[in-house]
Amino acid sequence: MTYEIQHSTFVDGWINASTTEDADGNEIPLVFATQADAQAELDSDLAHIDDQIASGEREPDHGYDPSEFRIREVSKTFTYESMGDTLDFAESLGWSEPEGYPHHDRGWEPDDADGLEADALDYIEKHGYAIQYEED
């Protein structure tokens, strides 16, 4: 199990607004191995912001109330529904279409779409998600 720090937003509701970089330099959602690790990170971030306000580096009205945040367990399962949803989800994790795709001059063919989808699914799995296929 992993955990994330969620921030309450007016438009999107509760979201994980914290990111980090993977080994390839791609921006990915920040998650923690334990709830205690996530809480320690949140406490540290809020204390840092309070210090910035106290030193005058940050305006007093640019702080956060701890009630705007929560720690939640993250289920890392991606449910496959369509190629479009797969590409969108992979892109949200930092994936981008391989440069020069498709690899020929005659335009798109079914094998090209399959290869692109497979690349996106591999990327999702490398980011710790299990792929679940819905049964008809």
RANOR-V129118 format. One line per field, one symbol per residue. ss: DSSP state (H for helix, E for strand, C for the rest). psi: psi as a letter, one per 20 degrees, with the letter a starting at -180 (. if undefined). Layout:
# RANOR-V129118
ss->???
psi->???
This chain:
# RANOR-V129118
ss->CEEEEEEEECCCEEECCCEEECCCCCEEECCECCHHHHHHHHHHHHHHHHHHHHHCCCCHHHCCCHHHEEEEEECCEEEECCHHHHHHHHHHCCCCCCCCCCCCCCCCCHHHHHHHHHHHHHHHHHCCCEEEECCC
psi->qrqqpqppqggibpqojpraqahjjqpqpprqhrhhggggggggghhgggggghiihqqhjkaqphiiqqpqqpomppophrgghggggghhiiqqpppjprkrijaqrhhgggggghgggggghijjpppppqq.
